[in-house]
Every structure is written in C-alpha cells, then in structure tokens.
Amino acid sequence: MSDDYSFDVKRRRPEEIYTNIRDYYSEEEISRYSLSKSIMRIQRKITLRALELLELTKTNLLVMDAGCGPGFTTGVIRKQGYKTIALDFIAQFLYFYDIKELNPIAADIGKLPFKENVFDAIISISAFQWIIRDIHKNEIRKQIIDLMKSFYFLLKPKTKMVIQFYPKNNLVLETFGKVISENTKFKGNFIIDNPENPKKRKIFILLLK
Ligand SMILES: C[S@@+](CC[C@H](N)C(=O)[O-])C[C@H]1O[C@@H](n2cnc3c(N)ncnc32)[C@H](O)[C@@H]1O
C-alpha cells in the first residue's frame, strides 16, 4: 500500500469499548442489527462488491461466510448461485431469522473443523475489526497468524479470500497486511473504495492462494 494514504477514526468503535464481543452483542443489539433495513442494504452492497473482487467464474461453488451474523451476506451469496457455509460464534445471531436452508454453524472461525482444500472462496464482511483490534499484542498476532494459515489450508489452490473490515487507522491496516505477507503464502493487496470519504470508505483485503 502507498505510504501517503493515512486515516485515523476518531470515534470510539464498539470493538474499542467492549473487551468481550459478547457484552456488545446483547439480545437488544442483536435484534437492532438483524432487523435494520439500512444495515441489511449496506451489507448487501458490500457483499456484492466483495463478490465482484473475487471474480468467481462458475456458479455452484462453495463459499465460506466467516462471521456471518444474521446471514445478510450469506443470503446474497446464495442468491448469486453459490453454496455457502456460514459461521458465527454468537448463536443468537444464527437463529434470528430461522432460515433453514442457510443452516449456519455456531463456531469460532479461529477453530475450524474442515478438511484441506474444500472452499472455492472465503468472504468475511464487517467482522475482522474485532479480530485484529489488538494486533500489536504478541499473543493476538499469533492467533491472527494461525487463523490466516487455517484459511489458506481450507481454500482450494488458486482461489481467493476477501475480507472487508473497519480498521481503526492505517497503521492497524498495514500491520495486518504485513502479518499476512510475512507469515503465510497468500499473495494479496488492499482495495479501498471511497478513500477520501470517511463515511463511505470501505476497506477490503483480497488474498490469493
Ligand atoms: C458486525 S457483525 C457482521 C455480520 C455479517 N457478516 C454481516 O455482514 O451482517 C460481526 C460478526 O462477526 C462475528 N465474529 C467476530 N469474531 C468472530 C470469530 N472469531 N468467530 C466467529 N464469528 C466472529 C460476530 O459474532 C458478529 O456476528
């Protein structure tokens, strides 16, 4: 990434305020998020952009939705003709809509029980800001390395993963990129949509196995 792009979000985000993600996602917050038509619209738009970046050529491929929440992303991926495996470790999110065909799995994406080379793509939308928030801490950095290695292991050769997230500042973003490039075999780059407009800015990392 070029050195001349910098940003720093002044507003304190939920992942800075709440040490434990489960304290933030109370029953009330889960309902608010899951029932919000505007959030649904935004997540749909981000998902379509993520799919565009993945450049999947065939339909009926198997896509993982890592940190799926109530399934906004999963629904969009399925509508585009792909099979999905959706995972989130907050079970109340998964059953909010009781959509049987989504069949989501309650799991920590850091501990995935799948075989090598099974996924044609992995998508993670608006979840990684929780995972990387303390990337400067050694123990967290190790967890992130293990997580990214596990995604690499699960993807089929020559397939891609896309992560959209809200890093606090460019330093966190660059550190995440560096951790991935120095510790995994992924090749990749950042894509920043609307870089000059903090409200509309959307940050993606696109990774190729
Ligand atoms: C803001 S929500 C986004 C949900 C969904 N991707 C969407 O676009 O609507 C972030 C989600 O990431 C999930 N998440 C964060 N860390 C996770 C982890 N280690 N394993 C599984 N889910 C995780 C949270 O439980 C939460 O549901």
The ligand as an SDF file (V2000), in Angstrom:
LIG
                    3D

 27 29  0  0  0  0  0  0  0  0999 V2000
  -20.9160   -6.6490   12.5260 C   0  0  0  0  0  0  0  0  0  0  0  0
  -21.2540   -8.3340   12.5540 S   0  0  0  0  0  0  0  0  0  0  0  0
  -21.2720   -8.6640   10.8120 C   0  0  0  0  0  0  0  0  0  0  0  0
  -22.1210   -9.8310   10.4730 C   0  0  0  0  0  0  0  0  0  0  0  0
  -22.2760  -10.1460    8.9930 C   0  0  0  0  0  0  0  0  0  0  0  0
  -21.0060  -10.5410    8.3900 N   0  0  0  0  0  0  0  0  0  0  0  0
  -22.8870   -9.0080    8.2380 C   0  0  0  0  0  0  0  0  0  0  0  0
  -22.2430   -8.5300    7.3120 O   0  0  0  0  0  0  0  0  0  0  0  0
  -24.0090   -8.6010    8.5790 O   0  0  0  0  0  0  0  0  0  0  0  0
  -19.7120   -9.1020   13.0530 C   0  0  0  0  0  0  0  0  0  0  0  0
  -19.8820  -10.5730   13.3480 C   0  0  0  0  0  0  0  0  0  0  0  0
  -18.5920  -11.1850   13.4350 O   0  0  0  0  0  0  0  0  0  0  0  0
  -18.7150  -12.2430   14.3570 C   0  0  0  0  0  0  0  0  0  0  0  0
  -17.3740  -12.6720   14.7960 N   0  0  0  0  0  0  0  0  0  0  0  0
  -16.3710  -11.8970   15.2520 C   0  0  0  0  0  0  0  0  0  0  0  0
  -15.3090  -12.6590   15.6000 N   0  0  0  0  0  0  0  0  0  0  0  0
  -15.6490  -13.9440   15.3240 C   0  0  0  0  0  0  0  0  0  0  0  0
  -14.9840  -15.1930   15.4620 C   0  0  0  0  0  0  0  0  0  0  0  0
  -13.7300  -15.2810   15.9430 N   0  0  0  0  0  0  0  0  0  0  0  0
  -15.6370  -16.3160   15.0890 N   0  0  0  0  0  0  0  0  0  0  0  0
  -16.9010  -16.2590   14.6110 C   0  0  0  0  0  0  0  0  0  0  0  0
  -17.5860  -15.1050   14.4680 N   0  0  0  0  0  0  0  0  0  0  0  0
  -16.9740  -13.9580   14.8120 C   0  0  0  0  0  0  0  0  0  0  0  0
  -19.5800  -11.6350   15.4590 C   0  0  0  0  0  0  0  0  0  0  0  0
  -20.1410  -12.6000   16.3010 O   0  0  0  0  0  0  0  0  0  0  0  0
  -20.6050  -10.8530   14.6410 C   0  0  0  0  0  0  0  0  0  0  0  0
  -21.7540  -11.6000   14.3910 O   0  0  0  0  0  0  0  0  0  0  0  0
  1  2  1  0
  2  3  1  0
  2 10  1  0
  3  4  1  0
  4  5  1  0
  5  6  1  0
  5  7  1  0
  7  8  2  0
  7  9  1  0
 10 11  1  0
 11 12  1  0
 11 26  1  0
 12 13  1  0
 13 14  1  0
 13 24  1  0
 14 15  1  0
 14 23  1  0
 15 16  2  0
 16 17  1  0
 17 18  1  0
 17 23  2  0
 18 19  1  0
 18 20  2  0
 20 21  1  0
 21 22  2  0
 22 23  1  0
 24 25  1  0
 24 26  1  0
 26 27  1  0
M  CHG  2   2   1   9  -1
M  END
$$$$
